[in-house]
Amino acid sequence: MATTTDPAPDVPALDAGAPGEARPAARVPSPFPYRTISMGTIGSVLLLLGALGAGGILIRDPVIGTGPLSWVRYGHGKMLANAVLYAGFGLVVWAWVRLGRYMLAGRIGSRPIVIAAACWMTPLLAAPPLFTRDVYSYLGQGAQLLHGLDPYAHGPAELDVLPNVVQNVHPVWQTTPAPYGPLFLLVAKGIVALTGDDVIAGVIVMRLVLLVGLGAMVWALPRLVRHLGGKLPITLWLAVASPMTVIHLVGGPHNDLLMLGFLTVGVLAALERKHALAIALVTLGMLIKPTAAVALPFLVWVWANHLPGEQRMRNFVKAGAASVGIFAVVFVVGTWVSLGSFNLGWIGGLQAPTLVTNWVNFPTGVGQLVHTLVHLVINVPESPFVTVARAIAILAFAVLVARQWWKSRFGGNEAVFRMAITLLGAAILVPPTLPWYLTWGFVIAAAFSWRRRHLAIVVGVAVFLVMAYYPTGEQALYDWWFVAITLGLAVYAAAALLRPDPLGLIGAWRRQKAAAVAEGGEVTTPTSSATP
């Protein structure tokens, strides 16, 4: 009779002679991974419980407030909440890595991965914001639009209604204009119109609305894989079940998820020769979050190469002119419908996020490093170094865009690949770099073929990027002991994908157990388990 438990977790997913390309091995009959999915689900529940005391909690919480459970937000209670939250995060990562090993060994296909992601996301729908407070800004800016205050000219602090919504916006964003597209502000306006000053309901409804983007991704990715040559289980494991999606995009939540829905479906439409629809969808994505605009020039090359004839320049002009026309119509109508006028103030609002300064953004880190070295000799302020480094990075990004765009001139999969690289470049080179920004290009890149060692690198990067911020939403990047521990855990998680028990701790315990049994002695259970 078939068992209902997972495959043995200590069976290596990779053979020594396996090829470098990450291809799930030939499918063999295997039990459904109930234990692994349950492990991640328990971890997600712990994230929910820990977030009640250690997440992005409300300033005045009508549920816990000053009641009998308020102790979880102070002193030892908050320490306990943090411990529960990070334990939950560890279980989610552990389950994700185990799932990845089973996938690479050919023991599971796409269905268990999608079910796992759904199980891990569900408890987080009702959780306080995790590792961010951005959702409160979304609600604040939606409230501004609802009550006639231009979000591109004023900050939420100037709103004299809905005090619960306004007071929970992070202090940095209280007086800054909105950096989001007008269509997203219309979405936020509708949510606030529905939930009013009930911030908890607002957060939950915002998550449910953003899940539309996730649904679009899940629908589009299998079709993108068929065009781009990837393997569907790997793509879903990377783009849907990853902690970057489960914890950041859904647990956050972040409006990048809705933008990615438009982007993935738009790219798919372009590859299937529905070019007008592709330009329209990606433009709508841009009206959610402006980053999607980076993809548009690459889609022009895809369109041009699908036109008949060998007059490449003429085809490019035709595709470019049609794309500009479609973009202009969707952009103008979308902006007008969203704001009631053709308001381009959101372009200036894009400067607001540059207030965030940390070394995850590569040029900012270079500027800070140079300042630190110079500061050993002379006392000088940091800002000029960061400003110069960021200016150089903007020029480097412009060169990157031009180079990748020109390499895309033959269209097809190459153009989509270059698009993904450019989106990743935007996240890394253009300040700021917030952890979830890397999903912009990563979700598209997930549909291509991957090498196994690159998958391991992704695991390490994903773990580090989730832990780069404290659960409250404040950055942890200058707590150097915390960063060192985070890097160690990230490296261990990466190694665990390629080899169970990379430190050999479980193997040593099993040898001890075998020796003790042979001698008739007792075995001491290890204090911790390194089994992935």
Disulfide bonds with the S-S distance in Angstrom:
none
